[in-house]
Amino acid sequence: MMTNLHKKILTICPLFWALAIHAFTAQPHTRSMRRVGGEVTSCFASKDADMSDEEREAAMEKALTAMTAFSNKYTENTGTYYCSDKSIPAVVIKGLAEHKVSLGTPLCPCRFYEDKEKEAKEGYWNCPCVPMRERHECHCMLFLTEENDFAGDETNISIDEVKKLSGGLSS
């Protein structure tokens, strides 16, 4: 079900969701195979390719906790806010955690990359990205200035909220 806020976001920024969908989807040339729950699935050719399900879940729990704490501290330090629809920061934080596990760094999950490993090494789009650090421009809508129409009043999100609003730890 699409909320009014989601409709407003799609009206103002229709490419946001398209980019987010592509960013969370493994690209064909960066895939490897991994066993998940008895089935072989594709995933990023990455640091987590050889992890068991239990190891990956533990790594995701640790990364999700770290990225949630980082995000809360960053909003506090920069005077920014989370989106009024907290499912947006929850999904972005989960994407950052997934990249932390698979790439070793919190590469922005809201962009399309031809080569995610190369982008992660270059660091420009590692959270907080250069546009955020230099101009307070977060295209993911994770860190919003008070002037932004989508900014809520919250500068804190709990790990439980992130899990609930982003669909849990599994990809």
GUSEDO-578834 format. One record per atom (N, C-alpha, C, CB): residue number from 1; residue in three letters; atom name; x negated, y negated, z negated. Coordinates in steps of 0.2 Angstrom, whole numbers. Each point is the difference from the previous one (the first is absolute). Glycine has a CB too. Layout:
// GUSEDO-578834
SITE  resi  resn  name      x      y      z
SITE   NUM   Ala    CA      X      Y      Z
...
// end
This chain:
// GUSEDO-578834
SITE  resi  resn  name      x      y      z
SITE     1   Met     N     -4      6      0
SITE     1   Met    CA      4     -6      0
SITE     1   Met     C     -4     -6      0
SITE     1   Met    CB      9      6     -6
SITE     2   Met     N     -8    -11     10
SITE     2   Met    CA     -4     -6      1
SITE     2   Met     C      3     -5     -4
SITE     2   Met    CB     -4      3     12
SITE     3   Thr     N      0     -6    -16
SITE     3   Thr    CA      2     -6     -4
SITE     3   Thr     C      0     -6      4
SITE     3   Thr    CB     -4      5    -11
SITE     4   Asn     N      7    -11      8
SITE     4   Asn    CA      0     -6      3
SITE     4   Asn     C     -7     -3      1
SITE     4   Asn    CB     12     -2     -4
SITE     5   Leu     N    -16      4     -1
SITE     5   Leu    CA     -7     -3      0
SITE     5   Leu     C     -4      4      6
SITE     5   Leu    CB      0     -2    -12
SITE     6   His     N      2      8     13
SITE     6   His    CA     -4      4      5
SITE     6   His     C      3     -3      7
SITE     6   His    CB     -1     10     -7
SITE     7   Lys     N      7    -11      8
SITE     7   Lys    CA      3     -3      6
SITE     7   Lys     C     -4     -7      1
SITE     7   Lys    CB     11      6     -1
SITE     8   Lys     N    -11    -10     -4
SITE     8   Lys    CA     -4     -7      1
SITE     8   Lys     C     -7      1      2
SITE     8   Lys    CB      8     -5     -9
SITE     9   Ile     N    -11     10      6
SITE     9   Ile    CA     -7      1      2
SITE     9   Ile     C     -1      2      7
SITE     9   Ile    CB     -2      3    -12
SITE    10   Leu     N      7      2     14
SITE    10   Leu    CA      0      2      7
SITE    10   Leu     C      1     -6      5
SITE    10   Leu    CB      4     12     -4
SITE    11   Thr     N      0    -16      2
SITE    11   Thr    CA      2     -6      4
SITE    11   Thr     C     -6     -5      1
SITE    11   Thr    CB     12      1     -4
SITE    12   Ile     N    -15     -2     -2
SITE    12   Ile    CA     -6     -5      1
SITE    12   Ile     C     -6      4      2
SITE    12   Ile    CB      5     -6     -9
SITE    13   Cys     N     -6     12      8
SITE    13   Cys    CA     -6      3      1
SITE    13   Cys     C      1      7      3
SITE    13   Cys    CB     -6     -7     -9
SITE    14   Pro     N      9      8     15
SITE    14   Pro    CA      1      7      2
SITE    14   Pro     C     -5      4      1
SITE    14   Pro    CB      9     -5      6
SITE    15   Leu     N    -15      3     -5
SITE    15   Leu    CA     -6      4      1
SITE    15   Leu     C     -3      3     -6
SITE    15   Leu    CB     -3     -7     10
SITE    16   Phe     N      5      4    -16
SITE    16   Phe    CA     -3      2     -6
SITE    16   Phe     C      2      7     -1
SITE    16   Phe    CB      2    -11     -5
SITE    17   Trp     N      4     13      6
SITE    17   Trp    CA      2      7     -2
SITE    17   Trp     C     -3      5      6
SITE    17   Trp    CB     11     -4     -6
SITE    18   Ala     N    -11      2     12
SITE    18   Ala    CA     -3      4      5
SITE    18   Ala     C     -8      1     -2
SITE    18   Ala    CB      8     -4      9
SITE    19   Leu     N    -11     -1    -11
SITE    19   Leu    CA     -7      1     -2
SITE    19   Leu     C     -1      4     -6
SITE    19   Leu    CB     -2    -11      5
SITE    20   Ala     N      6     10     -9
SITE    20   Ala    CA      0      4     -6
SITE    20   Ala     C      1      8      1
SITE    20   Ala    CB      4    -10     -7
SITE    21   Ile     N      1     11     12
SITE    21   Ile    CA      1      7      2
SITE    21   Ile     C     -6      3      3
SITE    21   Ile    CB     12     -2      1
SITE    22   His     N    -15     -2      3
SITE    22   His    CA     -7      3      4
SITE    22   His     C     -5      0     -5
SITE    22   His    CB      4     -5     10
SITE    23   Ala     N     -5      1    -15
SITE    23   Ala    CA     -5      0     -5
SITE    23   Ala     C      0      6     -4
SITE    23   Ala    CB     -1    -12      0
SITE    24   Phe     N      7     14     -2
SITE    24   Phe    CA      1      6     -4
SITE    24   Phe     C     -1      7      4
SITE    24   Phe    CB      7     -7     -8
SITE    25   Thr     N     -7      6     14
SITE    25   Thr    CA      0      6      4
SITE    25   Thr     C     -7      2      3
SITE    25   Thr    CB     11     -2      3
SITE    26   Ala     N    -14      8     -4
SITE    26   Ala    CA     -7      1      2
SITE    26   Ala     C      0      0      8
SITE    26   Ala    CB     -2      8    -10
SITE    27   Gln     N     -4    -11     12
SITE    27   Gln    CA     -1     -1      7
SITE    27   Gln     C     -3      7      3
SITE    27   Gln    CB     -2    -12     -1
SITE    28   Pro     N      4     14      7
SITE    28   Pro    CA     -2      6      3
SITE    28   Pro     C     -7      2      0
SITE    28   Pro    CB     10     -1      7
SITE    29   His     N    -14     -4     -6
SITE    29   His    CA     -8      1      0
SITE    29   His     C     -3      0     -7
SITE    29   His    CB      0     -5     12
SITE    30   Thr     N      4      4    -17
SITE    30   Thr    CA     -3      0     -7
SITE    30   Thr     C      3      5     -4
SITE    30   Thr    CB     -2    -12      1
SITE    31   Arg     N      5     17      2
SITE    31   Arg    CA      4      5     -4
SITE    31   Arg     C     -5      6     -1
SITE    31   Arg    CB     11     -4      5
SITE    32   Ser     N    -10      7    -10
SITE    32   Ser    CA     -3      7     -2
SITE    32   Ser     C      6      4     -3
SITE    32   Ser    CB    -12     -5     -2
SITE    33   Met     N     10     11      1
SITE    33   Met    CA      6      4     -3
SITE    33   Met     C     -2      2     -7
SITE    33   Met    CB      2      5     11
SITE    34   Arg     N      4     -5    -15
SITE    34   Arg    CA     -1      1     -7
SITE    34   Arg     C      6      5     -2
SITE    34   Arg    CB     -6    -11     -2
SITE    35   Arg     N      5     15     -3
SITE    35   Arg    CA      5      4     -3
SITE    35   Arg     C      4     -3     -5
SITE    35   Arg    CB     -6     10      3
SITE    36   Val     N     13    -11     -2
SITE    36   Val    CA      4     -3     -5
SITE    36   Val     C      6      5     -2
SITE    36   Val    CB     -3    -12      4
SITE    37   Gly     N      3     14    -10
SITE    37   Gly    CA      6      4     -2
SITE    37   Gly     C      0      6      4
SITE    37   Gly    CB      6    -10     -4
SITE    38   Gly     N    -11     13      7
SITE    38   Gly    CA      0      6      4
SITE    38   Gly     C      1     -1      7
SITE    38   Gly    CB      5      6     -9
SITE    39   Glu     N     -4    -12     11
SITE    39   Glu    CA      0     -2      7
SITE    39   Glu     C     -6     -4      2
SITE    39   Glu    CB     13      0      0
SITE    40   Val     N    -15      1      6
SITE    40   Val    CA     -5     -4      3
SITE    40   Val     C      3     -6      3
SITE    40   Val    CB     -8     10      2
SITE    41   Thr     N      5    -16     -4
SITE    41   Thr    CA      3     -6      3
SITE    41   Thr     C     -6     -5      2
SITE    41   Thr    CB     10      1     -8
SITE    42   Ser     N     -8     -6     12
SITE    42   Ser    CA     -6     -4      2
SITE    42   Ser     C      0     -6     -5
SITE    42   Ser    CB      1      3     12
SITE    43   Cys     N     -7     -6    -13
SITE    43   Cys    CA     -1     -6     -4
SITE    43   Cys     C     -6     -4      3
SITE    43   Cys    CB      5      6    -11
SITE    44   Phe     N     -7    -11      8
SITE    44   Phe    CA     -6     -4      2
SITE    44   Phe     C     -6      4     -1
SITE    44   Phe    CB      6    -10     -3
SITE    45   Ala     N    -10     10      8
SITE    45   Ala    CA     -7      3     -1
SITE    45   Ala     C     -3     -4     -5
SITE    45   Ala    CB     -1      4     12
SITE    46   Ser     N      0     -1    -18
SITE    46   Ser    CA     -1     -5     -6
SITE    46   Ser     C     -3      4     -5
SITE    46   Ser    CB      9     -7      3
SITE    47   Lys     N    -10      3     -9
SITE    47   Lys    CA     -3      2     -6
SITE    47   Lys     C      4      6     -3
SITE    47   Lys    CB     -6    -11     -2
SITE    48   Asp     N     12     11      3
SITE    48   Asp    CA      5      4     -3
SITE    48   Asp     C      2      6      4
SITE    48   Asp    CB      4     -9     -6
SITE    49   Ala     N     -8     10     12
SITE    49   Ala    CA      2      6      4
SITE    49   Ala     C     -1      7     -3
SITE    49   Ala    CB     -3     -8     10
SITE    50   Asp     N     -2      8    -14
SITE    50   Asp    CA     -2      7     -3
SITE    50   Asp     C      3      0     -7
SITE    50   Asp    CB    -10      0      7
SITE    51   Met     N     14     -4     -9
SITE    51   Met    CA      3      0     -7
SITE    51   Met     C      6      5      0
SITE    51   Met    CB     -4    -12     -3
SITE    52   Ser     N      4     16     -3
SITE    52   Ser    CA      6      4     -1
SITE    52   Ser     C      6     -5     -1
SITE    52   Ser    CB     -7     10     -5
SITE    53   Asp     N     13     -7      5
SITE    53   Asp    CA      6     -4     -2
SITE    53   Asp     C     -1     -3     -7
SITE    53   Asp    CB      7      7      7
SITE    54   Glu     N     -9     -3    -12
SITE    54   Glu    CA     -1     -3     -7
SITE    54   Glu     C     -5     -5      0
SITE    54   Glu    CB      3     11     -4
SITE    55   Glu     N     -9    -10      7
SITE    55   Glu    CA     -5     -6      0
SITE    55   Glu     C      3     -6      4
SITE    55   Glu    CB     -9      9      0
SITE    56   Arg     N     12     -8      5
SITE    56   Arg    CA      3     -6      3
SITE    56   Arg     C      5     -4     -4
SITE    56   Arg    CB     -2      5     11
SITE    57   Glu     N      6     -1    -14
SITE    57   Glu    CA      5     -3     -5
SITE    57   Glu     C     -3     -4     -5
SITE    57   Glu    CB      8      9      3
SITE    58   Ala     N    -13     -6     -6
SITE    58   Ala    CA     -4     -3     -6
SITE    58   Ala     C     -3     -6      3
SITE    58   Ala    CB     -2     11     -6
SITE    59   Ala     N     -1    -11     12
SITE    59   Ala    CA     -4     -6      3
SITE    59   Ala     C      6     -5      1
SITE    59   Ala    CB     -9      7      5
SITE    60   Met     N     14     -5     -2
SITE    60   Met    CA      6     -5      1
SITE    60   Met     C      2     -4     -6
SITE    60   Met    CB      3      7     10
SITE    61   Glu     N     -2     -3    -16
SITE    61   Glu    CA      2     -2     -6
SITE    61   Glu     C     -5     -6     -3
SITE    61   Glu    CB      6     11     -2
SITE    62   Lys     N    -12     -9      3
SITE    62   Lys    CA     -5     -4     -2
SITE    62   Lys     C      0     -7      4
SITE    62   Lys    CB     -7     10     -4
SITE    63   Ala     N      7     -9     10
SITE    63   Ala    CA      0     -6      5
SITE    63   Ala     C      6     -4     -1
SITE    63   Ala    CB     -7      7      8
SITE    64   Leu     N     13     -4     -8
SITE    64   Leu    CA      6     -4     -1
SITE    64   Leu     C      0     -4     -7
SITE    64   Leu    CB      6      9      7
SITE    65   Thr     N     -9     -6    -12
SITE    65   Thr    CA     -1     -3     -6
SITE    65   Thr     C     -4     -6      1
SITE    65   Thr    CB      2     10     -7
SITE    66   Ala     N     -8     -9     10
SITE    66   Ala    CA     -5     -5      1
SITE    66   Ala     C      3     -6      4
SITE    66   Ala    CB     -9      9     -1
SITE    67   Met     N     12     -7      7
SITE    67   Met    CA      3     -5      4
SITE    67   Met     C      5     -4     -3
SITE    67   Met    CB     -3      7     10
SITE    68   Thr     N      7     -4    -14
SITE    68   Thr    CA      6     -4     -3
SITE    68   Thr     C     -3     -5     -5
SITE    68   Thr    CB      7     10      1
SITE    69   Ala     N    -12     -7     -5
SITE    69   Ala    CA     -4     -5     -5
SITE    69   Ala     C     -3     -6      4
SITE    69   Ala    CB     -2     10     -8
SITE    70   Phe     N     -2     -8     13
SITE    70   Phe    CA     -3     -5      4
SITE    70   Phe     C      5     -5      3
SITE    70   Phe    CB     -8      8      3
SITE    71   Ser     N     14     -6     -1
SITE    71   Ser    CA      5     -5      3
SITE    71   Ser     C      3     -4     -5
SITE    71   Ser    CB      3      9      8
SITE    72   Asn     N     -2     -6    -14
SITE    72   Asn    CA      3     -4     -6
SITE    72   Asn     C     -5     -6     -2
SITE    72   Asn    CB      7     10     -4
SITE    73   Lys     N    -13     -8      4
SITE    73   Lys    CA     -6     -4     -2
SITE    73   Lys     C      0     -6      5
SITE    73   Lys    CB     -6      9     -7
SITE    74   Tyr     N      6     -7     13
SITE    74   Tyr    CA     -1     -5      6
SITE    74   Tyr     C      6     -5      0
SITE    74   Tyr    CB     -7      9      7
SITE    75   Thr     N     13     -7     -8
SITE    75   Thr    CA      5     -4      0
SITE    75   Thr     C     -1     -5     -6
SITE    75   Thr    CB      8      8      5
SITE    76   Glu     N    -10     -6    -11
SITE    76   Glu    CA     -1     -4     -5
SITE    76   Glu     C     -6     -5      1
SITE    76   Glu    CB      4      9     -7
SITE    77   Asn     N     -9     -7     10
SITE    77   Asn    CA     -6     -4      1
SITE    77   Asn     C      1     -5      6
SITE    77   Asn    CB     -7      9     -4
SITE    78   Thr     N     11     -8      9
SITE    78   Thr    CA      1     -4      5
SITE    78   Thr     C      7     -4      0
SITE    78   Thr    CB     -7      8      7
SITE    79   Gly     N     11     -7    -12
SITE    79   Gly    CA      6     -4      0
SITE    79   Gly     C      5      2      5
SITE    79   Gly    CB     -6     -9     -5
SITE    80   Thr     N      6     16      7
SITE    80   Thr    CA      4      2      5
SITE    80   Thr     C      5      4     -3
SITE    80   Thr    CB     -9      0      9
SITE    81   Tyr     N     14      2     -5
SITE    81   Tyr    CA      6      4     -3
SITE    81   Tyr     C      1      6      5
SITE    81   Tyr    CB      5    -10     -5
SITE    82   Tyr     N     -1     15      2
SITE    82   Tyr    CA      2      6      5
SITE    82   Tyr     C      7     -2      3
SITE    82   Tyr    CB     -6      8     -8
SITE    83   Cys     N      7     -5     13
SITE    83   Cys    CA      6     -1      4
SITE    83   Cys     C      6      1     -5
SITE    83   Cys    CB     -5      4     11
SITE    84   Ser     N     11     -7     -9
SITE    84   Ser    CA      6      1     -5
SITE    84   Ser     C      2      7      1
SITE    84   Ser    CB      3    -12      1
SITE    85   Asp     N     -4     15      5
SITE    85   Asp    CA      2      7      1
SITE    85   Asp     C     -6      4     -2
SITE    85   Asp    CB      8     -2      9
SITE    86   Lys     N     -9      5    -15
SITE    86   Lys    CA     -6      3     -2
SITE    86   Lys     C     -2      6      3
SITE    86   Lys    CB      3     -5    -11
SITE    87   Ser     N      2      8     16
SITE    87   Ser    CA     -2      6      4
SITE    87   Ser     C     -6     -2      4
SITE    87   Ser    CB     12      5     -1
SITE    88   Ile     N    -12    -11      3
SITE    88   Ile    CA     -5     -2      5
SITE    88   Ile     C     -7      0     -3
SITE    88   Ile    CB      8     -8      6
SITE    89   Pro     N     -9      5    -12
SITE    89   Pro    CA     -7      1     -3
SITE    89   Pro     C     -1      7     -2
SITE    89   Pro    CB      0    -12     -4
SITE    90   Ala     N      5     16      2
SITE    90   Ala    CA     -1      7     -2
SITE    90   Ala     C     -3      4      6
SITE    90   Ala    CB      9     -1     -8
SITE    91   Val     N     -6      0     14
SITE    91   Val    CA     -2      3      6
SITE    91   Val     C     -7     -2      2
SITE    91   Val    CB     12      1      4
SITE    92   Val     N    -14     -7     -4
SITE    92   Val    CA     -6     -3      2
SITE    92   Val     C     -6      3     -5
SITE    92   Val    CB      5    -11      5
SITE    93   Ile     N     -3     11    -12
SITE    93   Ile    CA     -5      2     -5
SITE    93   Ile     C     -1      8      1
SITE    93   Ile    CB      4     -9     -8
SITE    94   Lys     N      1     13     10
SITE    94   Lys    CA     -1      7      2
SITE    94   Lys     C     -4      1      6
SITE    94   Lys    CB     11      2     -5
SITE    95   Gly     N    -10     -7     10
SITE    95   Gly    CA     -5      1      6
SITE    95   Gly     C     -7     -2     -2
SITE    95   Gly    CB     10     -3      7
SITE    96   Leu     N    -11     -2    -11
SITE    96   Leu    CA     -7     -1     -2
SITE    96   Leu     C     -3      5     -4
SITE    96   Leu    CB      3    -12     -1
SITE    97   Ala     N      1     16     -3
SITE    97   Ala    CA     -3      6     -4
SITE    97   Ala     C     -1      5      5
SITE    97   Ala    CB      7     -3    -10
SITE    98   Glu     N     -3      4     15
SITE    98   Glu    CA     -1      6      5
SITE    98   Glu     C     -7     -2      4
SITE    98   Glu    CB     13      2      1
SITE    99   His     N    -14     -8      0
SITE    99   His    CA     -6     -1      4
SITE    99   His     C     -6      0     -5
SITE    99   His    CB      6     -7      8
SITE   100   Lys     N     -5      5    -14
SITE   100   Lys    CA     -5      1     -5
SITE   100   Lys     C     -3      7      0
SITE   100   Lys    CB      5    -10     -7
SITE   101   Val     N      0     15      7
SITE   101   Val    CA     -1      7      0
SITE   101   Val     C     -3      2      6
SITE   101   Val    CB      9      2     -8
SITE   102   Ser     N     -6     -3     14
SITE   102   Ser    CA     -2      2      6
SITE   102   Ser     C     -6     -3      3
SITE   102   Ser    CB     11      3      2
SITE   103   Leu     N    -12    -10     -3
SITE   103   Leu    CA     -6     -3      3
SITE   103   Leu     C     -5     -3     -5
SITE   103   Leu    CB      8     -3      8
SITE   104   Gly     N     -6      4    -15
SITE   104   Gly    CA     -5     -3     -5
SITE   104   Gly     C      1     -7     -1
SITE   104   Gly    CB     -8      9      3
SITE   105   Thr     N     12    -12      0
SITE   105   Thr    CA      1     -8     -1
SITE   105   Thr     C      8     -1      1
SITE   105   Thr    CB    -12     -3      3
SITE   106   Pro     N     14     -3     -6
SITE   106   Pro    CA      7     -1      1
SITE   106   Pro     C      2     -5      6
SITE   106   Pro    CB      1      1    -12
SITE   107   Leu     N     -2      3     18
SITE   107   Leu    CA      1     -4      7
SITE   107   Leu     C      8     -1      0
SITE   107   Leu    CB    -10      6      6
SITE   108   Cys     N     11    -12     -4
SITE   108   Cys    CA      7     -3      1
SITE   108   Cys     C      4      5      4
SITE   108   Cys    CB     -4    -12      0
SITE   109   Pro     N     10     15     -3
SITE   109   Pro    CA      4      5      3
SITE   109   Pro     C      5     -3      5
SITE   109   Pro    CB     -2      7    -10
SITE   110   Cys     N      2    -14     11
SITE   110   Cys    CA      5     -3      4
SITE   110   Cys     C     -2     -2      7
SITE   110   Cys    CB      5     -4    -11
SITE   111   Arg     N    -11      7     13
SITE   111   Arg    CA     -2     -2      6
SITE   111   Arg     C     -2      6      4
SITE   111   Arg    CB     -5    -10     -4
SITE   112   Phe     N      5     10     11
SITE   112   Phe    CA     -2      5      4
SITE   112   Phe     C     -7      0      2
SITE   112   Phe    CB     12      0      5
SITE   113   Tyr     N    -16      5     -6
SITE   113   Tyr    CA     -7      1      1
SITE   113   Tyr     C     -1      5      5
SITE   113   Tyr    CB     -3     -4    -11
SITE   114   Glu     N     -1      2     16
SITE   114   Glu    CA     -3      5      5
SITE   114   Glu     C     -4      5     -4
SITE   114   Glu    CB      0     -8     10
SITE   115   Asp     N     -4      6    -14
SITE   115   Asp    CA     -5      4     -4
SITE   115   Asp     C      0     -3     -8
SITE   115   Asp    CB     -7      2     11
SITE   116   Lys     N     11      2    -15
SITE   116   Lys    CA      0     -2     -7
SITE   116   Lys     C     -6      0     -3
SITE   116   Lys    CB     12      4      0
SITE   117   Glu     N    -16      1      1
SITE   117   Glu    CA     -7      1     -4
SITE   117   Glu     C     -4     -6      2
SITE   117   Glu    CB      1     12      0
SITE   118   Lys     N     -1    -14      6
SITE   118   Lys    CA     -4     -6      2
SITE   118   Lys     C      2     -6     -3
SITE   118   Lys    CB     -2      5     11
SITE   119   Glu     N      9     -6    -11
SITE   119   Glu    CA      3     -6     -3
SITE   119   Glu     C     -2      0     -8
SITE   119   Glu    CB      9      0      9
SITE   120   Ala     N     -8      6    -12
SITE   120   Ala    CA     -2      0     -7
SITE   120   Ala     C     -7     -2     -2
SITE   120   Ala    CB      9      9     -1
SITE   121   Lys     N    -14     -7      5
SITE   121   Lys    CA     -7     -1     -1
SITE   121   Lys     C     -1     -8      2
SITE   121   Lys    CB     -3     12      3
SITE   122   Glu     N      6    -15      1
SITE   122   Glu    CA     -1     -7      2
SITE   122   Glu     C      3     -4     -6
SITE   122   Glu    CB      1      2     12
SITE   123   Gly     N      4      0    -15
SITE   123   Gly    CA      3     -4     -6
SITE   123   Gly     C      4     -5      1
SITE   123   Gly    CB    -10      3     -5
SITE   124   Tyr     N     11     -6     11
SITE   124   Tyr    CA      5     -6      1
SITE   124   Tyr     C      7      1     -3
SITE   124   Tyr    CB     -7     -3     10
SITE   125   Trp     N      9      9     -8
SITE   125   Trp    CA      7      2     -2
SITE   125   Trp     C      1      4     -7
SITE   125   Trp    CB      3      0     12
SITE   126   Asn     N     -9      1    -15
SITE   126   Asn    CA      1      3     -7
SITE   126   Asn     C      3     -5     -5
SITE   126   Asn    CB    -10      7      2
SITE   127   Cys     N     15     -5     -6
SITE   127   Cys    CA      4     -4     -4
SITE   127   Cys     C     -4     -2     -6
SITE   127   Cys    CB     10      6      3
SITE   128   Pro     N    -10    -12     -5
SITE   128   Pro    CA      3     -6      4
SITE   128   Pro     C     -4     -1      6
SITE   128   Pro    CB      5     -5    -11
SITE   129   Cys     N     -1      4     16
SITE   129   Cys    CA     -3     -1      7
SITE   129   Cys     C     -3     -8      0
SITE   129   Cys    CB      8      9      6
SITE   130   Val     N    -12    -10     -1
SITE   130   Val    CA     -3     -7      1
SITE   130   Val     C      6     -5      1
SITE   130   Val    CB    -10      5      5
SITE   131   Pro     N     15     -4     -1
SITE   131   Pro    CA      5     -5      0
SITE   131   Pro     C      3     -2     -7
SITE   131   Pro    CB      3      4     12
SITE   132   Met     N     -2      1    -16
SITE   132   Met    CA      3     -1     -7
SITE   132   Met     C     -5     -3     -4
SITE   132   Met    CB      7     10      1
SITE   133   Arg     N    -13     -8     -1
SITE   133   Arg    CA     -5     -3     -4
SITE   133   Arg     C     -1     -8      2
SITE   133   Arg    CB     -6     11     -2
SITE   134   Glu     N      6    -12      8
SITE   134   Glu    CA     -2     -7      3
SITE   134   Glu     C      6     -5      0
SITE   134   Glu    CB     -9      5      6
SITE   135   Arg     N     15     -2     -4
SITE   135   Arg    CA      6     -4      1
SITE   135   Arg     C      6      2     -4
SITE   135   Arg    CB     -5     -3     11
SITE   136   His     N      5      8    -15
SITE   136   His    CA      6      2     -4
SITE   136   His     C      5      3      5
SITE   136   His    CB     -3     -8    -10
SITE   137   Glu     N      1     11     16
SITE   137   Glu    CA      5      3      5
SITE   137   Glu     C     -1      7      0
SITE   137   Glu    CB     -1    -10      7
SITE   138   Cys     N      7     13    -10
SITE   138   Cys    CA      0      7     -1
SITE   138   Cys     C      6      3      5
SITE   138   Cys    CB     -5      0    -12
SITE   139   His     N      3      2     18
SITE   139   His    CA      5      3      5
SITE   139   His     C      4      6     -3
SITE   139   His    CB     -8     -5      9
SITE   140   Cys     N      5      8    -14
SITE   140   Cys    CA      3      6     -3
SITE   140   Cys     C      6     -2     -4
SITE   140   Cys    CB    -10      7      1
SITE   141   Met     N     10    -13     -3
SITE   141   Met    CA      5     -3     -5
SITE   141   Met     C     -1      3     -7
SITE   141   Met    CB      8     -1      9
SITE   142   Leu     N    -14      3    -10
SITE   142   Leu    CA     -2      3     -7
SITE   142   Leu     C     -1     -6     -5
SITE   142   Leu    CB     -5     10      5
SITE   143   Phe     N      1    -15     -3
SITE   143   Phe    CA     -1     -6     -4
SITE   143   Phe     C      3     -6      4
SITE   143   Phe    CB    -11      5     -5
SITE   144   Leu     N     16     -8      2
SITE   144   Leu    CA      4     -5      3
SITE   144   Leu     C     -1     -7     -4
SITE   144   Leu    CB      8      8      5
SITE   145   Thr     N     -9    -13     -2
SITE   145   Thr    CA      0     -7     -4
SITE   145   Thr     C      7     -2     -1
SITE   145   Thr    CB    -11     -3      6
SITE   146   Glu     N     12     -1    -11
SITE   146   Glu    CA      6     -2     -2
SITE   146   Glu     C      4     -3      5
SITE   146   Glu    CB     -4     -2    -11
SITE   147   Glu     N      1     -1     16
SITE   147   Glu    CA      4     -4      6
SITE   147   Glu     C      3      5      4
SITE   147   Glu    CB     -8     -9     -1
SITE   148   Asn     N      6     16      1
SITE   148   Asn    CA      2      5      5
SITE   148   Asn     C      8      2     -2
SITE   148   Asn    CB    -12      4      1
SITE   149   Asp     N     16     -4      4
SITE   149   Asp    CA      7      1     -1
SITE   149   Asp     C      1      7     -3
SITE   149   Asp    CB      3     -8      9
SITE   150   Phe     N     -7     13     -9
SITE   150   Phe    CA      1      6     -2
SITE   150   Phe     C     -3      1     -7
SITE   150   Phe    CB      0      4     12
SITE   151   Ala     N     -4     -8    -14
SITE   151   Ala    CA     -3      0     -7
SITE   151   Ala     C      5      1     -5
SITE   151   Ala    CB    -10     -7      4
SITE   152   Gly     N      9     12     -9
SITE   152   Gly    CA      4      1     -6
SITE   152   Gly     C     -3     -4     -6
SITE   152   Gly    CB      4     11      5
SITE   153   Asp     N     -2     -9    -10
SITE   153   Asp    CA     -3     -3     -7
SITE   153   Asp     C     -5      4     -3
SITE   153   Asp    CB     11     -6     -1
SITE   154   Glu     N    -12     12      4
SITE   154   Glu    CA     -4      6     -3
SITE   154   Glu     C     -7     -1      2
SITE   154   Glu    CB     10      7     -1
SITE   155   Thr     N    -15     -6     -4
SITE   155   Thr    CA     -7      1      1
SITE   155   Thr     C     -3      6     -3
SITE   155   Thr    CB     -1    -12      0
SITE   156   Asn     N      6     17     -1
SITE   156   Asn    CA     -2      6     -3
SITE   156   Asn     C      5      5      3
SITE   156   Asn    CB     -5     -5    -11
SITE   157   Ile     N      2     11     12
SITE   157   Ile    CA      4      6      2
SITE   157   Ile     C     -3      6     -3
SITE   157   Ile    CB      3     -5     11
SITE   158   Ser     N      1      9    -14
SITE   158   Ser    CA     -3      6     -4
SITE   158   Ser     C     -1      6      5
SITE   158   Ser    CB      7     -4    -10
SITE   159   Ile     N    -11      8      8
SITE   159   Ile    CA     -2      6      4
SITE   159   Ile     C      6      4      1
SITE   159   Ile    CB    -11      1     -5
SITE   160   Asp     N     16      0      0
SITE   160   Asp    CA      6      3      1
SITE   160   Asp     C      4     -3      6
SITE   160   Asp    CB      0      4    -13
SITE   161   Glu     N      1    -11     13
SITE   161   Glu    CA      3     -3      5
SITE   161   Glu     C     -3      1      7
SITE   161   Glu    CB      3     -9     -8
SITE   162   Val     N     -9      9      8
SITE   162   Val    CA     -4      2      7
SITE   162   Val     C      2      7      2
SITE   162   Val    CB     -9     -8     -3
SITE   163   Lys     N      9     12     -1
SITE   163   Lys    CA      1      7      1
SITE   163   Lys     C      8      1      3
SITE   163   Lys    CB     -9      4     -8
SITE   164   Lys     N     13     -7      4
SITE   164   Lys    CA      7      1      1
SITE   164   Lys     C      2     -4      7
SITE   164   Lys    CB      2      1    -13
SITE   165   Leu     N     -4     -7     14
SITE   165   Leu    CA      2     -4      5
SITE   165   Leu     C     -4      2      7
SITE   165   Leu    CB      2     -9     -8
SITE   166   Ser     N     -8     13      7
SITE   166   Ser    CA     -3      2      6
SITE   166   Ser     C      0      7      2
SITE   166   Ser    CB     -8     -9     -3
SITE   167   Gly     N     12     13     -1
SITE   167   Gly    CA      2      7      2
SITE   167   Gly     C     -5      4     -3
SITE   167   Gly    CB      4     -3     10
SITE   168   Gly     N     -8      1    -15
SITE   168   Gly    CA     -4      5     -4
SITE   168   Gly     C     -7      0      3
SITE   168   Gly    CB     10      7     -3
SITE   169   Leu     N    -14     -2      0
SITE   169   Leu    CA     -7      1      2
SITE   169   Leu     C     -1      3      7
SITE   169   Leu    CB     -3      1    -12
SITE   170   Ser     N      8      3     14
SITE   170   Ser    CA     -2      4      7
SITE   170   Ser     C      1     -5      6
SITE   170   Ser    CB      4     10     -5
SITE   171   Ser     N     -8     -9     10
SITE   171   Ser    CA      0     -4      6
SITE   171   Ser     C      7      1      4
SITE   171   Ser    CB    -13      0      0
// end
